[in-house]
Amino acid sequence: MREFLRFGSREMVEKLSSQAIEEALGKLPGWAAEGEAAIAKTFRLADHVEALGLVVRVATVAEVLNHHPEVAWVYNRVTFRLSTHDAGGVTERDLELARRIEALAGTSRT
């Protein structure tokens, strides 16, 4: 449980280099870097209700982590954009949230 809550703290985290981001994204298929500023992925789900369900599940985890994504939702497509504003770009907190979003999305089509 301690590991789960660790990222929910207000501890300062360092911005990752472009190389570190690209290496990490190699394990997160479909996620794309926007330079060092953010990472993003669009999920395409079966319908509007499944898309809403994913948004709600991610919102719950984001609240626990105290790290909230930008969300764009149009019918069956949901785009999550992750960035740590305090650090001015992508940090380990964003990568952790991306991994959790992947787990929540499960078998969702991308």
N, C-alpha and C positions, 0 to 999 in steps of 0.2 A: 504494500500500500504506500509506503514511503516513496518508492520510485515513481509511482503514479502521480503523487501530489507534488513532487519536487519541482516540476516546471510551473506549478501554479503560484509559486512565490514571486515576490517583486525583485528577486536578485537580478543584477545587471548581467547581461550576456553579451558576448562579443560578436560583432558582425563577421560573417564568414567570407573568405576569399572566393572569387569566381571558381577557382580550381576545386576548392572544398565543396562548393555547392554542386558542381557538375559531377563530382565523384559520388556524392550522396544521392543525386537524382538518378544515377545508374541503377539504384535499388528501388526507385519509385517510378515505374513505367507510366508514361503519359504526363508526368509533371514536367513543366518547362520553366527555365530560369528567365527572368527579366533582368539580365545583368546581375548585379549584386543587390538590386532593390527588392525583388520579390520572387516567389515561385507561384505557379498557378496550374490548375488542371480543370478541365470541363468534363463532367460526368453526364452521360446520356442514359436516362432510365426509361423504364417501360411506359410510364405515363406521369401525369401531373401529381397524383397521390404518392407514388413512389419517390418522386423528386422532393416533395414536401417532407416525407418521412426522413430522407437523408439529411435535409437541412435541419430538422428538429434534433436528430441524433447528434449531428455535429455541434449544434448550438449547446447541447447539454455538456458534451465533453469540453468544449471551448470555455464554458463557464467554470468548470472545475479547474481547468488549467490556467484560468485567468489570461487567456490568449485568444483573441477573437479574430476570425478571418473576415475578409471582405467577401460578400456573397452576392452573386448575380443569379437569379432564378427565372427562367422562362419556360413555361409548360413542363417539358420533361428533361430540360438541361439545367444543370447547376454548375456554376464556375466558382471555385474557391481560390482566392488570391491571398497568400500569406506573406507577411512582412512584420518585422519587429521594429516599430516606429522609434522606440527609445534608442535603438542601436543604429538606426538609419539604413536597415537592410535585412538580409536573411541571416538568421541565427539558428542555433540548434533547436530553439523553441519552435521555429517554423517547421523544421524537418520532423520533429516529434509529432506535431499536430498533423502534418501530411501523412505520416505513417498511421496515425489513428484514424484519419479520414479514410484511408485505404481499407483498413480493417472494418470500419463501419459500412463502407460501400459494398463490401463482400463481393458478390457476383455481378454487381452492376456493370453494365456495358460502358466502355469509355470511348 
